[in-house]
Amino acid sequence: MIRIVMAIVLVYAVSVTNASAASKAVEAIPANAKCPVCGMFVAKYPDWSATVRFKNGTTQHFDGPKDLLTCYLDTTHYLPGKRQADMVALGVKEYYSLEIIDPRAAYFVIGSDVYGPMGSELIPFKTEKDAQAFKLDHKGKRIIRFNEITLQLIRTLN
């Protein structure tokens, strides 16, 4: 019985340590990191920052979800030599908790009275319930999912 408990504790400790290390790696934004879409310094906007990690282990930081998704949809334009297929992880910060979430699973509110570093923004939420509450509180127009986001839609936000 003691061995089982010790094994469970060890597995838990390793998983928490790995998750914490991964989160810190994504959150560590160099002071000189510039968004490839707009050229702004990303570290100035930590609550809005978004990150892409590539197969080769490199990362690219963005000043907000809108710019990350713009780059995702037109990768070769903004990151010459990189391809969307090379992206192994995408991360945006959930509006309320600032937890890093995968935008492919997020709910985004558009058309609200909350603005990001580049103006109108795709505001990410982990749950539809939170997105609905935010939409009501901040006069949002729509809730959309990742697969509904296009460059044309993003251009309407600018």
Secondary structure, 3 states (H helix, E strand, C coil): CHHHHHHHHHHHHHHHHHHHHHHHHHHCCCCCCECCCCCCEHHHCCCCCEEEEECCCCEEEECCHHHHHHHHHCHHHHCCCCCHHHEEEEEEECCCCCCEECHHHCEEEECCCCEECCEECCEEECCHHHHHHHHHHCCCCEEEEHHHCCHHHHHHHC
